[in-house]
Amino acid sequence: MPIAGIATATGLTDEEVQRVFRDIDQKRKTTEYLHLPPELAADVPEIARALMT
């Protein structure tokens, strides 16, 4: 959807809409690592079975 259409629909200026999209992009980049699977330095026997299922 064009920025002008979003601005009109939300009552924001084009610049405010662009700022919102930049903010969302930055937050996605900043928290990307939270969506990755854990990286273990060594096997953990207590959870080995849980990871295999």
PELINVEN-V100528 format. One line per field, one symbol per residue. ss: DSSP state (A for helix, B for strand, O for the rest). phi: phi as a letter, one per 30 degrees, with the letter a starting at -180 (. if undefined). A space follows every 10 residues. Layout:
# PELINVEN-V100528
ss = ???
phi = ???
This chain:
# PELINVEN-V100528
ss = OOAAAAAAAA OOOAAAAAAA AAAAAAAAAA OAAAAOOOOO OOOOAAAAAA AAO
phi = .deddddddc icdedddddd dddddddddd ceddcdddcc dadcedcedd ddc
